[in-house]
């Protein structure tokens, strides 16, 4: 039975046969009712026609829009088309959520009406940006064209009409939401619902990750296999880009009035990524660079790496690949590898293997291969058994049992599991049944792949034997190509355009050169690994509950027939007018949310015998704009959360910035109700074997600059006396020796309130504004004073690590005159030698007095170096212009200072950009606000001067003080009423508290603690 559209046919290709065909295989009574057009009130509802009962009519089994030919709606027998007629709204919502993952609210029906639903899947093939509504994430639709997205048409019908007419009425409303430009384009009581998943998951390898040229460094001969290197490095050092956001777009018209309702809901992403958004990260585990990996990378450059050969075999057995090249791999060898007697069976076995491999994904398959690479005889039977259990077990109980065991992540099962889902996400998965199902499905597929473990082992073994570097070396030495064997010979022949006999000597030389220079090459890799990569994306929606409204707006065409353009812009993903223009009659904004997120991350992990080093730095900034119509105007509110976090083995340093800016827009005017910024700096340390000297190096600079007003008042002790007292108490309890504090936890915090930080809200937009010259001067003065303070608090600078020239550098740097300019360098600052000399004299006398008064006799003796002030001045000023090493150190300090000045001013202009665009251009405003948060936190947390401290991290306390100095320059007269506090906890040696968890915010129990001190300065 064919039922053709009775409207909207002109929107489609092949419009003459547009409609559906109902299969006679559906329920016989229902088929007869449709044929007889029985009225809906006579039928038992709900009625659902699905599971192959519906296909597209006509010869072409798909629907295509004329204006968007790259979008297709599958209508073949296997398509998941469904038609339903319901007398209860809750049944519609339940079916749409569970079967189509489409969430929406529907009003309840009266006794005379029903909902008719036509749900379908659509595919995007190619770029349709601007033609098809992409959930307001402006991405090419080709991000994942092969994945079905779901959509539905919902129509309100009267029970008095016949079912055949009802079905025609339902399917005839099929159209793209983008095609709705006026109320008349939708029948009253109709809803167009569409899943739009703006998801791009891809990984860029070395060619994007960093610009390191292996070919140049290793003098690689010119053959095609060079590209294989980048393939391998893409696995070792990976830049991962993830843009994620799943939405439900709803365009509807209520039963009464000429109103179009636009609703955009946020859904949780159905996958492992819980934090939707955009992030770019560079990760490199230098443990990969062992002797084995040298061979690994050499093989990749030549084109004989395991992964490359597996791809060759995959192409050979794939029936869809027209060009098949085995490159020397014989049918006989394939039979040996698979343990079969015929090539047909070998082919079938390998097809089955790759089907299972693809079902699991490259991460899981790669983890299995890595275990086999590490141990060719590894037994994965127990791993297979565990994945079988996980596929059916209570996931929470199963994972809890596994994770309780020490070293679980290093077990074979743990390594494979961590390849398919990060450990940090495991218990978040447990809270989501949909994700539990996905994990169990993946576990089942992994178990099935492990049915082929012996085949994978055999593949690895044969590739290792037949395609070894030793074969190349022997053949090059003897000049006999037959020693390569057929497979290797065929593969190398395919990779070179020249005679293989001539090329073989070059390949051998390349291998030797690479092995001999691997250390130097890897040093360059380490440097490259520490580079930062950052990206940003507007319209990335964050932190919303499932199905919560991001856009909720009414377009009343009866009040204003000219608002179709605003609706069209909104469906294109441009919300500026909708969010901020309160002058347009006929539009009511119930809710609107835009967010912009920037995240930058760099990670370095080094693991060598006897040493483990981990470093990560994450800078992220999330800005959100909320817009809501209220009786007295439209509320416009912007919020910011930004942070820069540095983490090493024992330390965590974090600078956080939060802010908000909001008010009401009435007509053309905007009334600001609140603007606020707050800054917090946290420095945490955990050390299982802390010594007194290290404690002094950590806390004394912080106490000097942040607790100066209250430390002695709070403790009635000097810093030395305070530390002595704790040392005595700890020794009496732990008996671990004097000057050994043992298990120690330290937090140092500096909080800057809105009264100071709000000065940035009034920052000028023009970099040439004279206020920025004041900012520059304030930062120069503050930083030079801080460098002197931190250097003089470093006791080892005057004892163990005493260096006269280093002190002379500090003396000259802190004596340089302050200039009122935002552009300057070292040469500019020494143009007034008279001013430099006068400042030097004062600073030399301060230093000499400090040295003479020191209780350490060795330190007092070093005062002789600076006793004669004039001699010291002449010596330093001579070095200032004639000593190249001395000049270089000064130039570095001045350059670091000037870089901070430039970045601070750049950040300030971004916050001024927020205020200029907040009212009429929200998409620009949230971008500016997010950039301000990212750039300012990065700049302030990056302030460090390594050579004046044992560890440069201990000078990062300077950053917040430079922020305060800049704030005072932007708003003169501010009072420095910041808060600083120091928390120090010493644990019993018998305590089992996990020390590293302290960096994540966990605290030990009272029973574990010997000493707990909290000192607060609220000056």
N, C-alpha and C positions, 0 to 999 in steps of 0.2 A: 504494500500500500504506500503510494507516494503522496506526501503533503507538501505543497509548494508555498513559498513565502507570498504573502499578499501585500507587503510593503517593504521598503528599504532594499528592494532587489537591485536598484541602480547603484548601490554601494559596492556590489560584488562583480567579479569576473564571472563569465558563464551564467549570466543572470537568468537566462531563459529556463534553465533547469534547476534554479536555486530552490532547495528544499531538502526534506529528509525522506528516507524510505524506512518503513516499519517492517520488521521481519515477521513472517508468519510463525516464527518460533516463539514469540512472546505468548503470554497466557491466552489461551483460546477464547475465553469469555471476554477478556479485555479487548482482544483484537476485534471481536464481533461488536462490542460496545462502541469502539472507535468507528468501525465501518457504518454503524447505524446512527452515529452522532448522538448517543444517549446523553441526557443532560447530567451535569455534574452532581446535582442534588439527588439524583437517583443512584449514585455510585458510592461505594464504601471508600472513604479516604483515610490515609493518603494512598496515592497511586504512584508507583515509580517504575519507569521503563528504562532498563539499563542492560549491561552485560551483553553487548553485541546485538541488542534488539533494535538498534538505530544505526543507520548509515546515511551518508550523503546521497542524494538522488543524482541521477545523471552519470555520465561516463567518468568524470573526474571526481575521485573520492576525497575531495577537500574543498574547503571554502577559502577564497582569497579575496581580500579587499582590493578594489581597483587602485586606490591611491597608495596602498601599502602592500604591494605584491610580495614583499619579503616576509609577511606575516601570514601563516597558514593555520587553518583549523582542520585537524584531521577528522575525516568522516568515513574511514574505512571500517571494515568489520571488527578490527581489533581495537578501534578507538574507544576511549572511555566517555562516550556521549551519554547523557542521562537527562531524562525528562521526568519531572515530578509535579504532582498536584497535591497541595496540602491545605487542610482547613485550620491548622494551628501554626502560628509563627515560630514557636519553639522547635517544632519538628523540622522546619526549613533551616533554622540556624544550626541545629544539631547535625543535620546531614551535610550542610556546607562546610562546617568546621571539620568534621571527622573524615569526610570523603574527599573534600576539595581544598582543605586548609584555607578557607575563605571565611573571615569573621566579619559580622555586621550586626547591627541592631535593626529589628523590624517591628513596626507597631502591631499590636494584636488586631485580629480581624473581627468584623461583626459576623453575625450568623448567616449573612447572605453572600459572603465573599470567600474567595480562596486565593492562595498564592500558586501561580504556575512558575516552575523553574526549569530552565534549560541550561545545564552546566556542561562545559566542554574544555578540552585542552587545546592550547595554541603553541605554535613554535615560531621562533624568529630566526631567520636565516639571512645574515648580512646586516648592513647598517641601515637602520630606519630611524635614526635620531631625528627628532623634530616632527616625525609623522605619526608615531605611535607613542602613547603615553607611557613613559618608563618609570612610573612611580616617583617622579620628580628627582631622580638621580640622573644627571645628564651623562649617560654612558652609551657607547655604541651597543646596540642590541646584540651584537655578535659575541658578547661575553660568554654566552652559553646557549647557543642556538639549538643544540640537540636536546636540551632538557625541556620537558613539557611544563608549561605554566597553566594554571587553572583559571577559569573565568566562568561567569554565569550571568544569565538574564533572568530577572524576577519580575513577573507581571501580576497585577491584581485583577482578578476576574470575578464575574458574577456566577453564582451557582446555577443560574437559570440557563446558561448557554450549554451547547453540546460539547462533548469531550473532543471531538474532531476539530471543531471550530476553535476550542480552547488551545489545542496544541499548535494549530496554525497561528493563532494570535501570539503565543509564547515565542515560537521560533522566529516570527516575523519582526520581533523587536531586537533581534541580534544586530549589533553594530559596535564599533569601537567607541569607547568613552570620548575619544578625541573628536569624534564626529558630532557630538552634541554641542551646538553653539547657541541654541535658543530653547525656550521651554517647549515650543511646538515640536522639537525633534524627539521628544520622549512622550509616550502616552502617560496620562495620570496614573500614579501608583506603580511606576516601573523603576527598576533598579538595575544598573549595569555594574557588575562587581568583577574586579580583575586582580589577580595576583601578579605583582610585579616585583621580581627579585633582582635587584641591582647587585649582582655578585660577580666579582672577578677575582679568582684565586690563581695566581701564577707565580713562578719563581724565576728570577733572572740570575743567570750564572755569572761567571767571572767577567764577561765582557761588559756587564752592567755594574757588577759589584765593585770593581776597581780597575784602574787602567794600568795593570801590570802586564808587560809584554814578555811572556815566557820565551817566545821565539827569539827575540833579541838577546835576552839574558843567556840562553842556553845554546845559542848559535845553531839552531835547528836547521837541517837541510830543508830545501824547499819542496815539500811534498804534501799532499792533500790532508794527511792525517793530523796536521797541526790543529785543526778544528776540534779534534777529540780532546785536546787538553782543556778547552773551555767547557766541554761537557762534563768532565770529571771535576773541575774546580767548581762548577755550579753545584755539585753535591757537597764539596768540602766547605766552601765559603759562599753562602747563599744570601742574596738579597730577596727577601720575600715581600711581596706586595699583596695586601688583602683589602679589598673594598667590599663591604658587606652591608646589606640592608634588604629586608624583605617586607613588602608593603601590601596592603589591600587598598585598592583605589575604588571608591564607590561614587558613581554619579547617578542621582535619582531625582524623581519628580514626585512630590506628594499628590494625594488624591485631589486636593483642592488647591486652586491658585496656579498662577504661571511662575512657579518657583523651581529652580534647579538647586539641588543640594550637593555640594562637593565635599567629600569626606576622604581623608587619607589616613589610614591606620598603620601603625608600626607592628610588625610581627617579629618574634624572635627568629633568628636564623636557624634553619634546620641543619645543623652541622656541629663541628667541634669548636668553632670560633664563637666564644660567648660575648666578647666585647666587639660589637659591630663597629665598624669604622675603618679608618685607613691607617695602616702602619707600615713602616719600612724598617727593616732591621738587617744588620750585617752580623753574622755569627761565624766565628771560626774557632774550631777546637784544634789547637796546635798539637794535641796528642795524635792527630791524624798524620803528622809529618814524622813518621818513624821510617826505619829502613825499608819496610814493606811498601810504604806509600811512595817512596822515591821510585821504586819499580812501577808502582801503580800509575804514577803520573807519566813516566816515560812511555809506558804502554799506551796510555791515552793519546799522547802526542803522535805516536806512530799509527794509532788506529786499531790496536789489538787488545784493548782493555775488555774485560769480561762483559761489561755492560754493552759495549759496542758490538761484540760478537753475538750476544744474545739478541740484539736488535736485528742483526743480519739473518739469524735463524728465524726470528719472528716474521720477517718479511718473506722469507722463503715459503713458510707454511701457510701464510695468510692468503686465502683464495682471492681476496680483493686487490692484492698488489700485482699489477701487470708485469712489471720488470723484476725478474727474480735473478739474483746473483749470489751464488754460494761462495765465490772467491776461494776455490780450492777445497771446500768442504764437500766430501764425497757422500753419495748415498750410503755406501758401506759404513762410513764413520757415523752417520746419523743412526743407522741401525745398531751399531755398537753402543752409542750413547744411550739410546732408548731401550736397549735390550730386547729388540723385536727382530723378527725374521724377514720382514718385507718392508720396503720403503713406504708403502701405503700405511702400514701399521705405525711406522715411525712418525710419519706425517700426522696421523690422527692423534698419537700420544702427545706430540708437541703442541698441537692445536689445543688439546684438552688442558695442558699445562698453562699455556698463555691465557686461556679463558679464565682459569682460576686466579692466575697472577693479576690479571686486569680487574677481576672482581674485588680483590683485596686492595689493589692500589699499589703504586710503586713504593710507598713508604713501608708497608708491611712486607712486600716481597723483597725489597732492598735490605731490610733488617734480617730476614732469614738468610739471604745471600752473604751478608756481612758475618754472621755467626759461622757459616760454612767456610768463609775465607779465613777466619781466625783459627778454625779447627776443622780440617777436612773430614774427620771421623766423628764429628759431634752427633750425639743422639738427641733428636728432637721429639721423640715419642711422648715424653712426659709433658713437653710444651704443648703438643697437639692435644693431649688429654685435658690439660688445663683450659685451653681455648674451647674445647667441647663443653666442659663444665660451665664456663662463663656464658656460653651461648644459651644456657637454660636455667642457670642457678639464680638465686637471689643476688643481684649484682652488688648491693651494699655489703651484705655479709661476706661474699666471696672476696671483694676487694679489701675489706677491713682485715680479714684473715691474712691475706697476702702482704699488705703494707705494714703489718705489725712486725714482720721479720726484717732484721737488719740487712741492708744491702740488697733489698728486693729489686731495686732498679738495675742492679748489675747482673741479675739472674737472666737466663736465656728468655724466659717468659716475660720478665720485666723489660728487657731491651726491645722485644717485638711490640709489646703493649705500648711502650712509650713512643714508638715510631708512629703509631696510628692515633694516639691521643696524648697530649701533654699530661704529666702526672699531676700538675697543679689543678687540672680541670676534672680529675676523676670523680671527686665527690660532688662537684657541681652537676655532673652528668646524672648522678643517682637521683637528684631532685627533679629531673625532667624525664617523664616516662617515654617521651618521643626519642630522647637521646639514649636512654637505656635500650630501647628497641634497636636503635642504630648500632650501638656498641655490640649488642648481642648478635646482630646480623653480621657485623664485620668479624666477630669472633668465630662464628660458624664458617664463614668463608675462609678464614685463616686456617681453621682446622682442616677444611677440604683441600686447601693448597698444600698443607703438610702431608697429605697423602702422596705427594710427588717429591718428598724430601730426598729419596734416593736418586731420583732422576736429576734433581737440581745439583746434588753432590756430584753425580757423574758428569754432568755438563761442566761444572766448575773444574773437575779433575782433568777432563779431556782438553779444555781450553788452556789450563795451566801447563799441561804436558806438551801440547802441540804448538802452542803459540808463546813459547818462553823466550826470554831475552838471551838465555844461554844458547839456544839454537842459532840466533842471529850472530852472536859472538863467534861461535864455532865455524859457521858458514863463511863469515867475513874473513876469519883467519886462514881457512883452508882454500877459499875461493871456489868452493864446491856448493852450488845452489841446492843440490839434492839433499844436503844435510838440513835444510830448512823443513823438509817434508812438504807434501802437496798443499796442505791447508795454509800454512804460514806463507809458503811461496805464492800461492794464489792471492792471499790477502794483501801481501806487500806489493805484488804486481799491480793490483787494482788501485793502490794508493800513490803510485808514482807514474809520471809521464815519461820517465827516462828508462834506460836499460837497467834492469834490476841488479845485474852484476856490478855496474858502476855505482849505483845508488847504495848498495849494501855497505860499502866501505864508509860512505858518508853517515849512514845510519849508525854504524858501529862507533864511529868517532863522536857522533852526537851523544850516544848513550854514555860513553866514557867521560865526555866533557860535563854532562849533566850530573853524573854521580860524583865527580871530583869537585863540582862547584855547588852542590846541593845546599850546603850550609849558608853560603852567601845569598843564594836565591831565596831560601826560606826566610832569611832576615828581612828581605824586601817584602815578602808576603806578610810577615808580622806587622810591618809598618802599614801596609795596605789595609790590613784587617781592622786597624784602629780608626779608620776614617769614618766619618758620620754620613748618614744618608737620611734625608728628611723629605716628606711630601705632605701635601695638604689637599683636602677636597671639601668644597662647599656642599651643602645639602646632604651631609651624612648625619643621619638621625641617631641619637644616642639615648640610653638610659630611660627608655619609655617602656611601660608594661605592655604585654602582648595585647594587641588590638586597641591600644590607647590612641586617642585621636591626636594626630599631628596637625592636620588641617580639618576644620569643621566650619564650613561657610555656606550661607544661603544666598542665592542669586534670584531676586524677585523681578522678573521681566515685566510684570504688570506695573511696577513702580518706575522701571527704567528699562526701556527696550534696547538701550545702547550698551549694556554691560556684557554683551557676548564676547567682546575683545578681552576683557579681564578674565572671564572664564577660560577662554582659549589659552591665554598666557599661563594661567594656573595649571592647566593640563599639560603645558609644555615644561612645567617645573620652574616658572618664573613667578615668584610670589610677592615681588616688591609692592605693586599696586594693591594687591589684596591685603597685605599685612599693614600697610601704613597709610593708605589714602582713605581718610574718613569723610571726604567730601562727596564721594560717589554714592548717589542715592540708589537704593535697591540692594545693597550688599550688607549683610550682617555677618560679622566674624565671631563665631562662638569660641573658637580656639585656634591658635596658630603657633607652631613651634618650629624654629629653624636652629640647627646647631652646626658648628664648624669645629673640627678636631684636627690638631697637628700632633704627630708623634714621631720622635726621632729616637733611635736606639743604636747603641754600639756595644758589642760584647766581645770580650777577649778571655779565653780560657787557656791556661798553660799548665800542662801536667807532665812533669819529668821526674825521674827517680829522685826522691828526697825533697821534692818541692811541688807545691800546688798553688797556682795563682789564678784568681778569678776577678774579673773586672767587668762591670756593666754600668752604662750610663743611659738613663731613659729621661727624655724631655718630652712632656706632653702638655697640651693646652686644649681645653674644651670650652668653647663659648656657646651660649644658648640664648636665643631671643624668643620671648613669649609675647603674644599679641591677643588680647581678648576685648571684645566690645562690652562695655558696661553702660549703665544708664547715663552717667555723667561724662562719657568719653571713652576713648580706647586706651586701655592699659598697655604700655610698651615697656617691657622689662628685659634687660640683658644681664646675664650672669657669667662669671668666669671662674674656672678652676684650672690652675696651671701649676706644674711642679717640675723640678729638675732633680733627679735622684742619682747619686753615685754610690755604687756598692762595690766594696772589695771584700776580701776574706773576713776581715775583722771589723770593718767600718762601714757605716752608712751615713751619707751626708745628703740632706734634702732641703731644698728651698721651695717653699710653697707660697702661692699667691692666689688669693680669692678676692672676688669683687662683684659688685652689682651696681646697676645704673637703671633707674626706672622713673616713670612719671605717666601723666595722662595727656593725651592729645585731644583737644577740642577744636574742631574746625582747623584753622591754620596754625593755631598756637599750641605750644607744648609746655606743660608745667612740670618741672623737675621735682620729684618728691624725695629722692635719695640717690646719693652716689657714694660709694665706699670701696676702699681697697685695704686689704690686710696682708702682711707678709710674716712668714714664720720660717726660721732657720733651725734645723735640728742636726746635731752631730752625735752619732751613737758609736760606741766602741764596745766590743766584747773580746776579752782576752783571758784564756785559761791559765796563763802563766805570766801575769803582769808583774813587772818589777817596778820598784819605786821610781827609778830614773825615767822610765817610760811614762808613768803616771804624771810626773812633773811636766814632761814635754807636752802632754795632752792638755792638762787643765790650766797650767799657769798663764798661757796667753789668753785663754777665755776669761779667766778670773780677772786678769789685768784690764781687759777692755769691756767686759760685760757685767762684772760683779764688784767693780771698784768701790761703789758707795756702801755696800752692805756686808761684804765678806767678813771683815774684822768685827763689825757690829753683831753679826749673826753668830759667829763662832767664838768671839773674844780671843781669837788666835790669829797669828800670821799664817800665810800659806804653808810655810815650812813646819810650824808648830802643829798645824792641823794634820798634815801628812804624817809627822812623827808620831802623833797620838794614835792615829789609825794603824800605823805600822806596828806599834807596841801592842795594841789590842788584838790584832790579827795573829801576831806571833804567839801570844798567850793561848789563843784558841786552836790555831792550825799547826803551830810549831813547824812551819815550813821555812824558817830562816828569816833573818832580818832583811829588810828591803825587798821582800818577796810577798806581793799581795795575793798572788794566785788568781783564782777565778773572780774576775771583776767585770762589772757592767757599768757603763758610764753614758749618761745622756746630758748634752749641753744644748740649751734652747735659747734662742733670741727672738722675741716677738715684737713686731713693729705695728702699732695700732693705726686705725684709720685717720686719726688726727694728723699723723705724719704722712702716711702713704697717699692720702687723698690729694696731696699737692700735685700729684701726677695727673689728676683729672683736669687740671687747668693748664696743662702743658701746651705751649704754642705749636701750631702746625708747621710753621716755617722754620727750617733748620738755622736760618740766618738771624732769627730773633735774638736780641741781645741777652735774653734770659739764659740762652744756651751757653753763652760765654761765661756767665756766672756759674752755671752747672759745671762747665769744664774746670774753672778755677777751684771750685769747691772739691771736686774729685781729686785734682792734683794735690791740693793741700792735705786732704784727708789721707790719701794713700801714702804720701811721704811720711806723715806722722805715724801711720800704722806700721809701715815697714820698719821704722826706727824702734817702735815699741816691741814688735815681735822679735826683731833681731836681738835686742837687749835682754829679752826674757829667755832667750835660748842660751842656757848656761854653757853648753858645749862649744858654743862659738868662741868662748873665752878660755876654755880649758882644753879638752881633748881635741877639738877641731879648730883650735885657734888659727886664724889666717889673717895676717895684718892687711894684706891687699883687699880681702873681702870686706873688712871693716872700713877701709878707705873708700871702696865703692859705695857703701851705705852712707858714709859721711858726705860724699859729694852728691849722691842722689837726693838725700834729704835736705841738702843746702841749695838745690837748684831753685831759682826764682819761679814763682807762680805767674803764668801768663793768662791774660783774658782773651783767649782765642780757642776755637775748637779744632784748629789745624796747626800743629806744631811738631817739631822733632827735637832731637838732642842738640843739634847745632843751634836751633833757635834759643834754647834755654841757656847756653853758655855765652851768648853774645854780650852779656853785661857782666864781665869778670869782677867788677867792683862789688856788685850785689852778691855774687857767688862767694867771693872772699869773705865778706862780712858774715854771711850765714855760716860759712865753714868755721870761722873762728869760734862762734858761739857753740856749734855742735861738737867741735873738738874738745872744748873745755867741759861740756856736759859728759862726754864719753870718758875723758880722763878722770873726772871726779867719781863717776860710777865705778871705774876700775879700782881706784885707790880705796874705796870704801867697802869693797867686796871682802867677805870673811876668808876667802880662799887665797893663801899667800901667792900661789901661782898666778892667779888673776891679777893681784895687786902689782906683781912684777911687770905684767904686760902694759901697765899704765905708763912705763918709761917710754914706750913707743910714741906717746902723744903728749909728753910733758911740755916740749917746746912747741907752742902753738904756731909760731911763725914758720918754723922749719917744716912742720907738718903741712901748713897751707901751701908753701912753695912746692913741696914734693907732690901733693895731690893735684895742684893746678897745672904742674908740668905734665903729669900723667894724663890729665884731662884732655890735652891736645896732642901729646906725642906718643903715648903708649897704646898701641893698637888693641891689645887684649883688654886693657882697662876700658878703653873707649867702647869696645864691643859689648862688654857687660853693662855699661851705662846705657848704651843704645837699646839693648834688650829691655831693660827696666822701663825706659821712657816709652818705648814702642808698646809694651804691655799696658802701661798707663793710658797712652793715647788711644789704644784699641778699645779699652773700657769706656773712655769718654765717647768715642764714636758710636759704640753699640748702645750705650745708655740713651744718647740723643735720638738715635734711630728708633728705639723702643718708644720713647716719649712721643714722637710724631705719630706713631701708630695709635696710641690712646686718644690723641686729639682727632685722628681720623674717625674714631668711633663716634665722637660727639657730632661731627659734621654730617655723618651719614645715618645716624641712629633713627631718625624720624622718617626719612623718605627712601632710604636704600638699605634695608636690613641685611640683604645678602652681602653687601660690602661691609656693613658695620660689624657683623659677627666674624667676618674674615679678619678685619683689622684688630678686633678685640682678641681673637685667638692668636694672631701673630704677635701682638703685644705681650701676651702671657708667655708664649714660647721663647721669644727673644730676650725678654727681661730676666726670666728665671735662669736661662742659659748663661747670660752675661754675668749676673751677680754671683751665681754659684761657681763660676769658672775663675774667680779671682784667686790666684795663688802665686806665691813667690817662693819657689823651691829652695833657693840657695840660702835663705835666712832661717830655715827650720830643718829639723832632722827629717821630717816628712812634709812635703808640700801641702798635703791635705790639711795640716794643722794651721795653715795660714788662710784657709777659706772663710774663717770668721771675719775676715776683712770685708767680704762682699756686702753683708747687711749694713755695715757702717758707711760704705760708699753710697749705698742706696739712700741712707738717711741724709748724707751730705748733699746729694743731688736734690732730695726733697726740700731741704731747707733753702737751697738756691732757687728752686721753683716757687716757693712760698716763704719769703723771709719772715722771721719772727716766730717760727715753729719752736715748740719746746720739745726737747728730746726725752719723752716719757715712755721709753721702751721697757720691756720686761725681759730679764734674763734669769734662767735658773739652771742649776747644776744638780744632777742626781747621780749619786755614786753608791753602788751596791757591791759588797764583797760576799761571796758565797762560801759555804763550808766546802772543804775539799771532797767530802763524801756526797755532795749534792749531785743528783742526776739530772738537773735542769739542763735542757738543750740550749747551749749558749747562743748558737746562731739564731734561734727563734726570737731572741731579745731584739734583734735588728728588725724583726717583723712585727714588733709591738707586744710580744708576750712578756709576762712578768713572772719571776719565781715566787714560790710560796714562802710564807714567813719562816717556816721550819727550815728552809734552805739557807737563810741569811744570817751572816755574822754582823755586818754593819750595813746600815742604810742611812744615807745622808741626803737631805734636800735643802739646798741653799737658794733663796730667791731674792732678786734685786728688782724692785718695782719703781726705780727712780724715774 
